[in-house]
């Protein structure tokens, strides 16, 4: 049970002050009856605004095809962000919608967004070993000796105390490979290749756990069930 004004504000409909005006204006019903008290408590499933059910009161989980040029930060000083792809109401939710892990500005591909903090923690914790698959293009030929190097769990990144966990490298072309990771250190893919003397020219995440982009175009998203994982 939640207060109506708090419920509407947290779901991004309006401010709490505006919510009180909405209730007083007869726009909100609870179990089919017009609400008259913004402090009234109700189950979200019983609430309607202008006759419509509440928008994802249980929470959001979205799969986004991130294009290049967008950051995963909410800090506007860092430039345009992935949240600008979403409807305004979702961008105003509290808790706010955030990314599950990050892709840097120029990395493209599969990104998950949610307002569920427990889901963020579970899917980014290395102990849960949720695999992510990346397609990388580098500036120098990839040699077969890199495969056991990445798999050994001994590759050390600059400024890191612990080596990377074992990762699966699949060389698919002289300068192109797929990399399967179960952790997410800062700029990890780029830094792993840099440790072998190579620069990543293009990076795209193709898979997160069992999820893939399918036919989703860059800049588009689709909704997922919260129990997807």
Steps between C-alpha positions, in 0.01 A plus 500: 500500500638839404383860522348620174707819475822313571408219261432735207816700567721191528364360173590823320149631434546832676628662819330424832346848495364441151375157609286663767344721233437195281320325786297809585411534131351150491761353265593215735285202596559215743313174441257687274422783742621857458772574756460813707805484726857516361618335821274200448687171488428253225640199319655619172302242300173660616594854393402661171603840362260642242354152480833332417695254719826624649808472281714205620442550872694180573817633334676525164749277322594607147731362234650784296707498181744772599632710212842666503523851643291447814631456854348291780540779757222720636749789524403741222854638496614173340279556195190338349399183683313177431210607722405761242373209287224428754159662555509801733289325764753221532785750530321662794451183706631469855704285547641616169557271205868410474719268295599152610871544445618752246609530140734787426402781267623342178406139581176381345265212561294332767439700817254426780323781688296462819373680810551188713820535707503135607503398134791735427700346784419142405584534132822700547646288780780276363397219737182449297708446183255654255679474166526796263617461140678778312611533136826696475694633204865581573785669316738201481461136409387270778727202554403153628711539816250759626231235547674315787626831640147633541377164631772465764364760739845659534465804274585804710357844424674825592398632844324171591610289794323185385539345153200463274287192542529239225339620177423321176654657191374388159698633205263539205718705262860630504401815690161396638399286796221412739576521871290337772533658846338429838621821666488868415807698594526860379553498120601137541486382139700796372756463781538124448590549136721797590694268732591298190609808304178545303253788477128432470359688201138387539316321778150356504325293769292228337373306801427538873428167669253324271376827348586620150398808299314306234367745240504798738634807320752743655325742734200269549400305809262228610346419835595187693328318787665569836542125548702468177805413711 
